[in-house]
């Protein structure tokens, strides 16, 4: 890889957006992501404003034999982008809603919060994740698991079309009829096949839901987790939920009753009537007195209150594993690992209930993996690079402890930047992964797009 100042000037002349070189404040600002533990180190950044900018950047990278990395919000970094040409899509913020067709079209830099604001006024909802600060495109390409999942499926299931720049800089519109193999692969195959510059997806008719969080003192963790496990066997598909063992630090955004102690959070998102929701949640409320209970009828626009994910950048380490079953022994293993009598220091060990619409393929099947999983476990904690060895050992302990109940799979959006490379391949079953490799070989044989949850070409 080698390029000169003259090369950069020529590149800039083909672009509407700016180019940033290492050593400038603008470069550092543009490469910054949400996870402060990952310091992206590209050789050059193109801040694209349109698909033509993206295509020009990809062609420049190809001429100079550089890998291409893509950064939108930076919530899910999968590498350090070393020596790459980074395409920042943050300035690509086009968004339109068709309430009659119940669709939305977004460019690559749009965040879910912007979609929520645009669709809620029509009584419509996109399948947002637990955090509305996430970028719509990358989240959806990785499947997209959110609080409406059991009722409506993965975000990728709702995609109608995608605009793509390939490894040669060619611009395509990908639909079930145009480039069907790419349409299958892009929805669940993450960023392996090009740069998605725009996407159209279907919306669902949700104006309100019965949702929020019930927090219990950690002393009740045994009763609450076992009650939750049994409860998930009885609920309808309209109920999406999760449970988390939390050890939240004393920070301004954390409510005082939750600071510096073990708590258990049960997250609820039910798309039926409030009366039915209250009836369904009653057995959980009866287990113990709550510290905080926010579960009530809420507007879809307030869906962020279900998970209350952090909104400011933070240093994070993560691990995930998919579970085929959550029985009493699995709950006991989680309690031994992260319950009140453990020495666990992780900020969160979370179990999300899957199944329902998440287990079913959409009308046009896609590459989203782990549809056979009944639950997924997600562990996360905070810390700096100097603590990496200790933190990663603690996270690995979670995955190892749950191995008897694991399918061996991983949800690709939850793998985390510090996980071993084999965890990315575990995002898909064997036949799906081999099919993805074939598509990769057809459209990116030189693995230009490899700074991601990488699928290796044949």
C-alpha positions in Angstrom: 0.0 0.0 0.0 1.4 3.4 -1.0 -0.2 6.6 -2.1 1.1 10.1 -2.4 -0.2 13.6 -1.6 -1.0 14.0 -5.3 -3.1 10.8 -5.1 -5.1 12.2 -2.2 -5.6 15.5 -4.1 -6.9 13.6 -7.1 -9.2 11.5 -4.9 -10.6 14.7 -3.2 -11.4 16.2 -6.6 -13.7 13.2 -7.3 -15.6 13.6 -4.0 -18.3 15.9 -2.5 -17.2 15.0 1.0 -13.9 15.6 2.7 -10.8 13.4 3.1 -8.9 13.2 6.4 -5.3 12.2 6.9 -3.8 10.9 10.2 -2.4 13.6 12.5 -5.3 16.0 12.3 -8.0 16.7 14.9 -10.6 16.1 12.2 -9.2 12.7 11.5 -9.3 11.7 15.2 -12.9 13.0 15.5 -14.1 11.2 12.4 -12.6 7.8 13.4 -14.0 7.9 16.9 -16.6 5.3 17.7 -18.9 4.4 20.6 -16.6 1.8 22.1 -13.7 3.7 23.5 -11.7 0.5 23.9 -11.3 0.3 20.1 -9.0 3.0 18.6 -9.5 2.7 14.8 -6.2 3.3 12.9 -7.0 3.7 9.2 -4.5 5.1 6.7 -7.1 7.5 5.3 -10.7 8.5 5.9 -13.2 9.4 3.2 -16.3 11.0 4.8 -18.9 10.2 2.2 -21.9 12.3 1.5 -23.4 10.1 -1.2 -23.1 6.8 -3.0 -20.8 8.3 -5.7 -18.4 9.2 -2.9 -18.4 5.7 -1.6 -17.8 4.3 -5.1 -14.9 6.6 -5.7 -13.4 5.7 -2.4 -13.7 2.0 -3.0 -12.0 2.4 -6.5 -9.2 4.3 -4.9 -8.7 1.6 -2.3 -8.6 -1.1 -5.1 -6.0 0.8 -7.0 -3.8 1.1 -4.0 -4.5 -2.5 -2.7 -6.0 -1.2 0.5 -8.7 -2.9 2.6 -11.9 -0.9 3.1 -13.5 -0.4 6.5 -16.8 1.3 7.1 -17.8 3.4 10.1 -21.2 4.8 10.9 -21.9 5.2 14.6 -19.1 2.9 15.7 -21.3 0.8 18.1 -20.1 -2.5 16.8 -16.4 -2.3 15.8 -14.9 -5.6 14.7 -11.3 -4.6 14.2 -8.8 -1.8 14.4 -9.0 -0.9 10.7 -5.2 -0.9 10.5 -4.0 0.5 7.2 -7.4 0.6 5.7 -9.3 3.3 3.7 -12.1 4.0 6.1 -15.4 5.2 4.6 -17.3 7.2 7.2 -21.0 7.3 6.3 -22.1 9.7 9.1 -22.9 12.5 6.6 -25.3 10.2 4.6 -28.4 11.1 6.5 -31.2 10.9 4.0 -34.5 9.5 5.4 -38.0 9.2 4.0 -41.2 7.4 5.2 -44.1 6.2 3.0 -46.9 5.7 5.5 -49.3 4.3 2.9 -46.8 1.6 1.9 -45.5 1.3 5.5 -41.9 1.6 4.4 -38.9 3.7 5.3 -35.8 4.4 3.2 -32.6 5.4 5.0 -29.1 6.3 3.9 -26.1 4.6 5.6 -25.5 7.2 8.3 -29.1 7.3 9.8 -29.6 6.3 13.4 -32.7 4.5 14.8 -33.7 7.5 16.8 -34.3 9.5 13.6 -36.4 6.7 12.2 -38.4 6.5 15.5 -39.2 10.2 15.3 -40.2 10.0 11.6 -42.4 6.9 11.9 -44.0 7.3 15.3 -46.2 10.2 14.1 -47.8 7.7 11.6 -48.4 5.0 14.2 -45.6 2.9 12.6 -42.4 1.3 13.9 -39.2 0.0 12.6 -37.6 -3.0 14.3 -35.2 -0.9 16.4 -32.6 -2.4 18.7 -32.3 -1.9 22.4 -30.5 1.4 21.8 -31.9 4.0 19.4 -28.4 5.5 19.0 -27.4 2.5 16.8 -26.9 3.0 13.1 -29.8 1.4 11.2 -27.8 -0.1 8.4 -25.0 -2.1 10.2 -27.5 -3.2 12.9 -29.8 -4.6 10.2 -27.1 -6.2 8.1 -26.2 -8.2 11.3 -29.7 -9.4 11.7 -31.0 -6.8 14.2 -32.4 -8.2 17.4 -34.7 -5.8 19.3 -37.6 -5.5 21.8 -40.2 -6.2 19.1 -38.3 -9.3 17.9 -40.5 -12.2 19.1 -43.6 -10.4 17.7 -42.1 -9.3 14.3 -38.8 -11.0 13.7 -35.3 -9.7 12.9 -34.9 -6.3 11.4 -33.2 -7.9 8.4 -36.5 -9.8 7.7 -38.2 -6.5 6.8 -35.7 -5.3 4.3 -37.1 -4.7 0.8 -34.1 -3.4 -1.1 -30.5 -2.3 -0.7 -28.2 0.0 -2.6 -24.7 -1.4 -2.7 -21.3 -0.4 -3.8 -19.3 -3.6 -4.6 -15.5 -4.2 -4.3 -15.0 -2.9 -7.8 -16.9 0.3 -7.1 -19.9 -0.8 -9.1 -23.3 0.5 -7.8 -26.1 -2.0 -7.6 -29.7 -2.0 -6.4 -30.3 -5.4 -4.7 -33.8 -6.9 -4.4 -35.4 -10.3 -4.3 -35.5 -10.1 -8.1 -32.3 -8.3 -8.9 -29.1 -10.1 -7.6 -31.1 -12.5 -5.4 -28.0 -14.2 -3.9 -26.7 -10.9 -2.7 -30.2 -10.1 -1.3 -30.0 -13.3 0.7 -26.4 -12.7 1.9 -26.6 -9.0 2.8 -29.4 -9.6 5.2 -27.5 -11.3 8.0 -24.1 -11.5 6.4 -23.0 -8.2 7.9 -20.7 -5.9 5.7 -18.9 -8.7 3.8 -20.1 -8.0 0.3 -19.8 -4.2 -0.2 -20.9 -0.9 1.3 -24.6 -0.5 1.7 -25.4 3.1 1.0 -29.2 3.0 1.3 -31.8 0.6 2.4 -35.6 0.3 2.2 -37.5 -1.7 4.8 -41.0 -2.4 6.0 -42.6 -0.9 9.1 -45.0 -2.5 11.5 -48.2 -0.9 13.0 -47.2 -0.2 16.6 -48.1 3.1 18.2 -47.9 1.9 21.8 -46.8 -1.1 23.8 -46.8 -2.3 27.3 -43.2 -2.1 28.3 -40.4 -1.0 30.7 -38.2 -2.6 33.3 -38.8 -4.1 36.7 -35.7 -3.9 39.0 -35.3 -6.3 41.9 -32.6 -6.3 44.6 -29.9 -8.8 43.9 -30.7 -10.7 47.1 -33.8 -12.0 45.2 -31.8 -13.1 42.1 -32.4 -16.8 42.7 -36.2 -16.5 42.9 -36.5 -14.0 40.1 -34.3 -15.9 37.6 -36.1 -19.2 38.2 -39.5 -17.6 38.0 -38.5 -15.8 34.8 -37.3 -19.1 33.2 -40.6 -20.8 33.9 -42.6 -17.7 32.8 -41.0 -17.6 29.4 -42.5 -21.1 28.7 -46.0 -19.6 29.0 -45.9 -16.3 27.2 -47.2 -15.6 23.6 -45.1 -14.4 20.7 -46.3 -10.8 21.3 -44.1 -10.7 24.5 -40.4 -10.0 24.0 -38.3 -9.9 27.2 -34.9 -10.3 28.8 -33.4 -10.5 32.2 -30.1 -9.2 33.4 -27.9 -9.3 36.4 -26.5 -5.8 36.8 -23.7 -4.3 38.7 -24.0 -0.7 37.7 -21.4 1.9 38.8 -22.3 5.1 40.7 -22.7 7.3 37.6 -25.0 10.3 37.1 -27.3 8.5 34.6 -27.8 5.5 36.9 -30.7 5.9 39.4 -29.5 5.9 43.0 -31.3 2.7 44.0 -29.3 0.8 41.3 -25.8 2.2 42.0 -23.0 0.1 43.3 -25.0 -3.0 44.1 -26.3 -6.2 42.4 -29.7 -5.8 40.9 -31.9 -7.9 38.6 -33.6 -6.2 35.7 -36.5 -7.8 33.8 -37.2 -6.0 30.5 -40.7 -6.2 29.1 -42.0 -5.3 25.6 -45.6 -6.5 24.9 -47.5 -5.5 21.8 -51.0 -6.5 23.0 -53.4 -4.6 25.1 -52.1 -3.0 28.4 -54.7 -5.1 30.3 -53.3 -8.4 28.8 -49.8 -7.2 29.4 -50.5 -6.5 33.1 -52.0 -9.9 33.5 -49.0 -11.6 31.8 -46.4 -9.7 33.9 -48.3 -10.2 37.2 -46.5 -13.5 38.1 -43.1 -11.7 37.9 -44.2 -8.8 40.0 -45.4 -11.3 42.6 -42.0 -12.8 43.1 -40.5 -10.0 45.3 -40.8 -6.4 46.0 -39.3 -4.3 43.3 -36.8 -1.4 43.6 -38.1 0.3 40.5 -41.0 -0.7 38.2 -41.4 1.3 35.0 -43.6 -1.2 33.1 -46.7 0.4 31.8 -48.3 1.5 28.5 -45.8 3.6 26.7 -45.6 5.3 23.3 -43.4 3.5 20.7 -41.4 6.7 20.6 -40.3 5.9 24.2 -39.1 2.4 23.4 -35.5 3.2 24.6 -36.9 3.2 28.2 -37.3 -0.6 27.9 -33.5 -1.3 28.0 -32.2 2.1 29.1 -28.9 1.4 27.2 -26.1 4.0 27.7 -26.2 6.9 25.3 -22.6 8.2 25.8 -19.5 6.5 24.4 -17.8 4.1 26.9 -15.0 1.5 27.0 -16.7 -1.9 26.6 -15.7 -5.6 26.3 -18.4 -8.1 25.3 -19.1 -11.8 24.7 -22.1 -13.7 23.6 -23.4 -17.3 23.2 -26.7 -18.7 21.9 -28.6 -21.2 24.1 -30.7 -24.1 22.9 -32.5 -24.3 26.2 -32.7 -22.4 29.5 -33.5 -25.0 32.2 -33.2 -24.8 36.0 -29.6 -26.1 35.8 -28.6 -23.4 33.4 -30.1 -20.8 35.7 -28.2 -22.2 38.6 -25.0 -22.0 36.5 -25.7 -18.3 35.8 -26.3 -17.6 39.5 -23.1 -19.4 40.5 -21.2 -17.3 38.0 -22.8 -13.9 38.5 -25.3 -14.1 41.4 -25.1 -12.6 44.8 -22.7 -15.2 46.2 -20.2 -14.9 43.3 -17.2 -12.7 42.9 -18.4 -11.5 39.5 -17.3 -8.0 38.5 -19.0 -7.8 35.1 -21.4 -4.9 34.6 -24.1 -7.1 33.0 -24.9 -10.7 32.3 -28.1 -10.7 30.3 -30.4 -13.4 28.9 -32.7 -12.5 26.0 -35.7 -14.7 25.2 -35.8 -15.6 21.5 -38.2 -17.8 19.5 -41.5 -16.6 18.1 -41.1 -14.7 14.9 -37.3 -14.8 15.4 -37.3 -18.5 14.7 -39.2 -18.2 11.4 -37.7 -17.4 8.0 -39.4 -14.4 6.2 -41.0 -14.7 2.9 -37.7 -14.1 1.2 -35.2 -16.2 3.3 -32.0 -14.6 4.5 -28.6 -15.4 6.1 -29.5 -14.5 9.6 -28.1 -17.2 11.8 -29.2 -18.8 15.1 -32.9 -19.0 14.4 -32.8 -22.3 16.3 -31.7 -20.6 19.5 -34.2 -20.3 22.4 -32.2 -17.7 24.3 -29.0 -15.7 23.9 -26.6 -14.7 26.7 -24.7 -11.4 26.4 -22.1 -10.4 28.9 -20.5 -6.9 28.9 -18.3 -4.9 31.2 -16.3 -1.7 31.2 -12.5 -1.2 31.5 -9.5 0.1 29.7 -7.0 -1.7 27.5 -4.7 -2.3 30.5 -7.4 -4.5 32.0 -8.0 -6.5 28.9 -6.5 -9.8 30.0 -8.5 -9.9 33.2 -11.7 -8.8 31.6 -11.5 -11.2 28.7 -10.9 -14.1 31.1 -14.0 -13.2 33.0 -16.1 -12.9 29.9 -14.8 -16.2 28.5 -15.8 -17.8 31.9 -19.4 -16.9 31.1 -19.3 -18.6 27.7 -17.6 -21.7 29.1 -20.0 -22.0 32.0 -22.9 -22.1 29.7 -21.4 -24.4 27.1 -23.6 -27.4 28.2 -26.7 -25.4 27.1 -25.1 -23.6 24.1 -25.9 -24.3 20.5 -22.4 -23.2 19.8 -23.7 -20.2 17.9 -23.1 -16.5 18.3 -25.2 -13.5 17.4 -22.9 -11.5 15.1 -24.0 -8.1 16.3 -23.1 -9.1 19.9 -19.7 -10.8 19.4 -17.7 -7.7 20.2 -14.4 -6.3 18.9 -12.2 -8.3 21.4 -13.6 -11.8 20.8 -11.6 -14.5 19.0 -12.0 -14.7 15.3 -13.8 -18.1 15.4 -16.7 -16.5 17.2 -17.6 -14.6 14.0 -17.8 -17.8 12.0 -20.1 -19.2 14.7 -22.7 -16.6 13.8 -23.9 -19.0 11.0 -24.4 -22.7 10.7 -22.1 -24.7 8.4 -24.2 -24.7 5.2 -25.1 -21.0 5.6 -21.5 -20.1 6.1 -20.4 -22.0 3.0 -23.1 -20.3 1.0 -21.9 -16.9 2.3 -18.4 -17.9 1.2 -19.6 -18.6 -2.3 -21.3 -15.2 -2.5 -18.2 -13.6 -1.1 -16.0 -15.2 -3.7 -18.3 -14.0 -6.5 -18.4 -10.4 -5.3 -15.2 -9.8 -3.2 -12.7 -12.5 -4.1 -9.8 -10.4 -2.7 -11.5 -9.8 0.6 -11.4 -6.1 0.3 -14.2 -5.9 2.9 -12.4 -7.9 5.6 -12.4 -5.5 8.6 -15.7 -6.8 9.8 -17.3 -10.1 11.0 -15.3 -11.5 8.1 -16.5 -14.3 5.8 -13.5 -15.7 4.0 -13.7 -16.1 0.2 -13.0 -19.6 -1.1 
